[in-house]
């Protein structure tokens, strides 16, 4: 991992596909990202009914902002994934797509179903916190 960030897993809690907590040393800056939305360059939300493709686009947009900030997905220490659905299967579809993009970087995350998101046809949004070396 970069920046000496560490993830905490628990031997006393259920085994899950994410860490339960993250520790960030005091000499590292925190970067708070606005919710990554599934917007294309024209400000439109494509894939109106596809949770998986919207989740992938959210991650791609997040990667661009992280790169411009001198960071990458490996620097993310927390995410909150919002999915506009009452169906648990839709949340799982979005979650699995996002986890695949993060690979073995099993960042602590919260997954929530919500009634509506900010843009017409928007199904997924990802909030994130990253940690990068102070310059």
LUMKOLMI-219461 format. One line per 5 residues: number of its first residue (from 1); their letters; for each residue x negated, z negated, y of N, C-alpha, C. Coordinates in nm, 2 decimals, always signed. Atoms other than C-alpha are relative to their C-alpha. Layout:
// residues N
NUM	a	X Z Y X Z Y X Z Y  ...
END
This chain:
// residues 135
1	xxxxx	-0.08 +0.00 -0.12 +0.00 +0.00 +0.00 -0.09 +0.00 +0.13  +0.08 -0.01 -0.13 -0.11 +0.06 +0.36 +0.02 -0.13 +0.07  -0.02 +0.11 -0.10 -0.16 -0.21 +0.62 +0.01 -0.14 -0.06  -0.01 +0.13 +0.07 -0.18 -0.50 +0.37 +0.14 -0.06 +0.00  -0.14 +0.05 +0.02 +0.20 -0.52 +0.35 +0.01 -0.03 -0.14
6	xxxxx	-0.02 +0.03 +0.14 +0.31 -0.69 +0.04 +0.15 -0.02 -0.03  -0.14 +0.01 +0.05 +0.64 -0.68 -0.15 +0.01 -0.12 -0.09  -0.02 +0.11 +0.08 +0.77 -0.99 -0.31 +0.11 +0.03 -0.10  -0.10 -0.01 +0.11 +0.95 -0.97 -0.65 +0.02 -0.14 -0.05  -0.04 +0.14 +0.05 +1.12 -1.27 -0.81 +0.00 +0.00 -0.15
11	xxxxx	-0.01 +0.02 +0.15 +1.06 -1.38 -1.17 +0.13 -0.08 -0.04  -0.11 +0.09 +0.02 +1.37 -1.60 -1.13 +0.13 +0.07 +0.03  -0.12 -0.07 -0.03 +1.62 -1.33 -1.02 +0.00 +0.13 -0.09  -0.02 -0.12 +0.08 +1.75 -1.01 -1.18 -0.11 +0.10 +0.03  +0.10 -0.11 -0.02 +1.50 -0.72 -1.23 +0.08 +0.11 +0.07
16	xxxxx	-0.07 -0.11 -0.08 +1.61 -0.45 -0.97 -0.10 +0.10 +0.04  +0.09 -0.11 -0.03 +1.46 -0.13 -0.85 -0.04 -0.01 +0.15  +0.06 +0.03 -0.14 +1.35 -0.28 -0.51 -0.05 -0.14 +0.00  +0.06 +0.14 -0.02 +1.15 -0.58 -0.39 +0.11 -0.08 +0.06  -0.09 +0.09 -0.07 +1.34 -0.88 -0.28 -0.04 -0.04 +0.14
21	xxxxx	+0.05 +0.04 -0.13 +1.13 -0.94 +0.03 -0.13 +0.08 +0.03  +0.13 -0.06 -0.04 +0.83 -0.80 +0.22 -0.07 -0.10 +0.10  +0.08 +0.08 -0.09 +0.55 -0.98 +0.40 -0.09 +0.09 +0.08  +0.07 -0.08 -0.10 +0.39 -0.83 +0.71 -0.10 -0.09 +0.07  +0.10 +0.08 -0.07 +0.06 -0.98 +0.84 +0.03 +0.00 +0.15
26	xxxxx	-0.03 +0.01 -0.14 +0.07 -1.10 +1.20 -0.08 +0.10 +0.09  +0.08 -0.09 -0.08 -0.19 -0.84 +1.32 +0.05 +0.14 -0.02  -0.06 -0.13 +0.02 +0.05 -0.55 +1.24 +0.12 +0.01 +0.09  -0.11 -0.02 -0.08 +0.30 -0.40 +1.48 +0.12 +0.04 -0.09  -0.12 -0.04 +0.07 +0.66 -0.36 +1.37 +0.07 +0.12 +0.08
31	xxxxx	-0.06 -0.12 -0.06 +0.84 -0.03 +1.43 +0.15 +0.00 -0.05  -0.14 +0.00 +0.03 +1.22 -0.04 +1.44 +0.06 +0.13 +0.03  -0.05 -0.13 -0.01 +1.38 +0.29 +1.37 +0.15 -0.01 +0.02  -0.15 -0.02 -0.01 +1.73 +0.39 +1.49 +0.05 +0.05 -0.13  -0.06 -0.05 +0.12 +1.96 +0.48 +1.21 -0.03 +0.15 -0.02
36	xxxxx	+0.03 -0.14 +0.03 +1.84 +0.80 +1.05 +0.13 +0.07 -0.05  -0.13 -0.07 +0.03 +2.14 +1.04 +1.04 -0.03 +0.13 -0.06  +0.02 -0.13 +0.06 +2.19 +1.36 +0.85 +0.03 +0.11 +0.09  -0.02 -0.10 -0.10 +2.16 +1.58 +1.15 -0.10 +0.11 -0.01  +0.09 -0.11 +0.00 +2.01 +1.93 +1.15 -0.05 +0.01 +0.14
41	xxxxx	+0.06 -0.02 -0.13 +1.81 +2.06 +1.45 +0.11 +0.04 +0.11  -0.11 -0.03 -0.10 +2.14 +2.18 +1.61 +0.09 -0.12 +0.03  -0.08 +0.12 -0.02 +2.28 +1.83 +1.60 +0.13 +0.00 -0.08  -0.12 -0.01 +0.08 +2.53 +1.92 +1.33 -0.03 -0.08 -0.13  +0.01 +0.07 +0.12 +2.60 +1.73 +1.01 +0.04 +0.10 -0.11
46	xxxxx	-0.02 -0.09 +0.11 +2.56 +1.97 +0.71 +0.05 -0.08 -0.12  -0.03 +0.06 +0.13 +2.68 +1.91 +0.35 +0.11 -0.11 +0.02  -0.11 +0.09 -0.04 +3.01 +1.75 +0.46 +0.05 -0.09 -0.11  -0.05 +0.08 +0.11 +3.11 +1.62 +0.12 -0.11 -0.04 -0.10  +0.11 +0.02 +0.09 +2.76 +1.57 -0.04 -0.08 -0.12 +0.04
51	xxxxx	+0.08 +0.12 -0.03 +2.62 +1.22 -0.04 -0.15 +0.01 -0.03  +0.14 -0.02 +0.04 +2.30 +1.32 -0.22 -0.08 +0.08 +0.11  +0.07 -0.09 -0.09 +2.21 +1.60 +0.02 -0.01 -0.06 +0.14  +0.00 +0.06 -0.13 +2.30 +1.40 +0.33 -0.11 -0.12 +0.00  +0.10 +0.10 +0.01 +2.09 +1.11 +0.20 -0.15 +0.05 +0.01
56	xxxxx	+0.13 -0.06 -0.01 +1.79 +1.34 +0.15 -0.03 +0.04 +0.14  +0.02 -0.04 -0.14 +1.83 +1.48 +0.50 -0.03 -0.12 +0.09  +0.03 +0.13 -0.07 +1.84 +1.12 +0.64 -0.15 -0.03 -0.02  +0.14 +0.04 +0.03 +1.50 +1.05 +0.47 -0.09 +0.10 +0.06  +0.09 -0.10 -0.06 +1.35 +1.38 +0.59 +0.00 -0.02 +0.15
61	xxxxx	+0.00 +0.03 -0.14 +1.46 +1.29 +0.95 -0.08 -0.12 +0.03  +0.08 +0.13 -0.02 +1.31 +0.94 +0.91 -0.15 +0.03 -0.02  +0.14 -0.04 +0.02 +0.98 +1.09 +0.78 -0.05 +0.06 +0.13  +0.04 -0.07 -0.12 +0.96 +1.30 +1.10 -0.03 -0.11 +0.11  +0.01 +0.10 -0.10 +1.01 +1.00 +1.33 -0.12 -0.10 -0.04
66	xxxxx	+0.11 +0.08 +0.05 +0.77 +0.79 +1.12 -0.14 +0.07 +0.03  +0.12 -0.08 -0.02 +0.50 +1.06 +1.14 -0.03 +0.00 +0.15  +0.03 +0.00 -0.14 +0.54 +1.09 +1.52 -0.04 -0.14 +0.05  +0.04 +0.13 -0.04 +0.49 +0.71 +1.53 -0.12 -0.05 -0.07  +0.12 +0.03 +0.07 +0.18 +0.72 +1.32 +0.02 -0.08 -0.13
71	xxxxx	-0.04 +0.07 +0.12 +0.35 +0.59 +1.01 +0.05 +0.10 -0.11  -0.06 -0.07 +0.10 +0.49 +0.71 +0.68 +0.10 -0.08 -0.08  -0.09 +0.08 +0.08 +0.74 +0.60 +0.42 -0.07 -0.12 -0.07  +0.08 +0.11 +0.06 +0.47 +0.38 +0.26 -0.01 -0.12 +0.10  +0.01 +0.10 -0.10 +0.48 +0.18 +0.59 +0.13 -0.07 +0.02
76	xxxxx	-0.13 +0.06 -0.02 +0.85 +0.10 +0.57 +0.01 -0.13 -0.08  +0.00 +0.13 +0.06 +0.91 -0.27 +0.50 +0.15 -0.05 -0.03  -0.15 +0.04 +0.02 +1.30 -0.28 +0.50 +0.08 +0.12 +0.04  -0.10 -0.10 -0.03 +1.59 -0.04 +0.49 +0.14 -0.06 -0.01  -0.14 +0.02 +0.01 +1.96 -0.07 +0.54 +0.07 +0.13 -0.02
81	xxxxx	-0.06 -0.12 +0.03 +2.16 +0.21 +0.38 +0.15 -0.01 +0.02  -0.14 +0.00 -0.02 +2.51 +0.27 +0.51 +0.06 +0.13 -0.06  -0.06 -0.11 +0.06 +2.74 +0.49 +0.31 +0.15 -0.01 +0.03  -0.14 +0.00 -0.03 +3.09 +0.59 +0.43 +0.08 +0.04 -0.12  -0.08 -0.02 +0.12 +3.29 +0.54 +0.12 +0.04 -0.13 -0.06
86	xxxxx	-0.05 +0.12 +0.07 +3.50 +0.29 -0.07 -0.03 +0.01 -0.15  +0.03 -0.02 +0.15 +3.37 +0.43 -0.41 -0.14 -0.04 -0.02  +0.13 +0.04 +0.04 +3.08 +0.25 -0.56 -0.09 +0.11 -0.05  +0.08 -0.11 +0.05 +2.97 +0.57 -0.73 -0.06 +0.08 +0.11  +0.05 -0.08 -0.11 +2.92 +0.74 -0.39 -0.12 -0.08 +0.06
91	xxxxx	+0.12 +0.08 -0.05 +2.69 +0.45 -0.28 -0.12 +0.01 -0.10  +0.10 -0.02 +0.10 +2.50 +0.48 -0.61 -0.07 +0.14 +0.02  +0.05 -0.14 -0.02 +2.46 +0.86 -0.55 -0.10 +0.00 +0.12  +0.08 +0.01 -0.12 +2.32 +0.80 -0.20 -0.13 -0.08 -0.03  +0.11 +0.09 +0.03 +2.10 +0.51 -0.32 -0.11 +0.07 -0.09
96	xxxxx	+0.09 -0.07 +0.10 +1.95 +0.71 -0.61 -0.08 +0.11 +0.07  +0.07 -0.11 -0.07 +1.86 +1.00 -0.38 -0.10 -0.06 +0.09  +0.10 +0.06 -0.09 +1.69 +0.77 -0.13 -0.11 -0.06 -0.08  +0.11 +0.07 +0.09 +1.50 +0.57 -0.40 -0.09 +0.11 -0.05  +0.09 -0.11 +0.05 +1.37 +0.90 -0.54 -0.10 +0.05 +0.11
101	xxxxx	+0.09 -0.04 -0.11 +1.23 +1.00 -0.20 -0.11 -0.11 +0.03  +0.10 +0.11 -0.02 +1.05 +0.66 -0.17 -0.09 -0.02 -0.11  +0.09 +0.01 +0.11 +0.90 +0.69 -0.51 -0.02 -0.14 -0.05  +0.03 +0.13 +0.05 +0.72 +0.38 -0.63 -0.01 -0.11 +0.12  +0.00 +0.09 -0.11 +0.74 +0.22 -0.28 +0.14 -0.06 +0.00
106	xxxxx	-0.13 +0.06 +0.03 +1.03 -0.01 -0.38 +0.04 -0.10 +0.11  -0.02 +0.08 -0.12 +1.10 -0.14 -0.03 +0.13 -0.08 -0.01  -0.12 +0.07 +0.00 +1.35 -0.42 +0.01 +0.11 +0.07 +0.08  -0.11 -0.08 -0.06 +1.69 -0.27 +0.10 +0.13 -0.06 -0.02  -0.14 +0.04 +0.01 +2.05 -0.34 +0.16 +0.09 +0.13 +0.00
111	xxxxx	-0.09 -0.12 +0.02 +2.32 -0.09 +0.05 +0.14 -0.05 +0.03  -0.13 +0.04 -0.03 +2.66 -0.11 +0.21 +0.09 +0.11 +0.02  -0.10 -0.10 -0.02 +2.98 +0.08 +0.20 +0.07 -0.03 +0.13  -0.06 +0.02 -0.12 +3.14 +0.13 +0.54 +0.12 +0.10 +0.01  -0.12 -0.09 -0.01 +3.47 +0.29 +0.66 -0.03 +0.13 +0.07
116	xxxxx	+0.03 -0.12 -0.07 +3.32 +0.54 +0.90 -0.14 -0.01 +0.07  +0.13 -0.01 -0.07 +2.99 +0.65 +1.06 +0.02 +0.08 +0.13  -0.01 -0.05 -0.14 +2.92 +0.79 +1.41 +0.03 +0.15 +0.02  -0.02 -0.15 -0.02 +2.92 +1.17 +1.36 +0.11 +0.05 -0.10  -0.10 -0.07 +0.09 +3.20 +1.39 +1.22 -0.07 +0.05 -0.13
121	xxxxx	+0.04 -0.03 +0.13 +3.15 +1.44 +0.85 -0.13 -0.07 -0.05  +0.12 +0.08 +0.04 +2.86 +1.19 +0.83 +0.04 -0.10 -0.11  -0.02 +0.08 +0.12 +2.84 +1.01 +0.50 -0.10 -0.11 -0.02  +0.11 +0.08 +0.02 +2.50 +0.84 +0.51 -0.08 -0.03 +0.13  +0.09 +0.03 -0.11 +2.28 +0.66 +0.76 -0.10 -0.11 -0.06
126	xxxxx	+0.10 +0.09 +0.05 +1.95 +0.47 +0.70 -0.07 -0.06 +0.12  +0.08 +0.07 -0.10 +1.81 +0.20 +0.93 -0.13 -0.04 -0.07  +0.13 +0.03 +0.06 +1.45 +0.11 +0.88 -0.09 -0.08 +0.09  +0.10 +0.07 -0.08 +1.17 -0.12 +0.99 -0.13 +0.03 -0.08  +0.13 -0.04 +0.05 +0.81 -0.01 +0.94 -0.11 -0.09 +0.06
131	xxxxx	+0.11 +0.08 -0.05 +0.48 -0.19 +0.99 -0.13 +0.09 +0.01  +0.12 -0.08 -0.01 +0.17 -0.02 +1.13 -0.11 -0.08 +0.08  +0.12 +0.07 -0.06 -0.18 -0.13 +1.24 +0.01 +0.01 +0.15  +0.00 +0.00 -0.15 -0.20 -0.23 +1.61 -0.12 +0.09 +0.04  +0.11 -0.09 -0.05 -0.40 +0.02 +1.81 -0.06 -0.06 +0.13
END
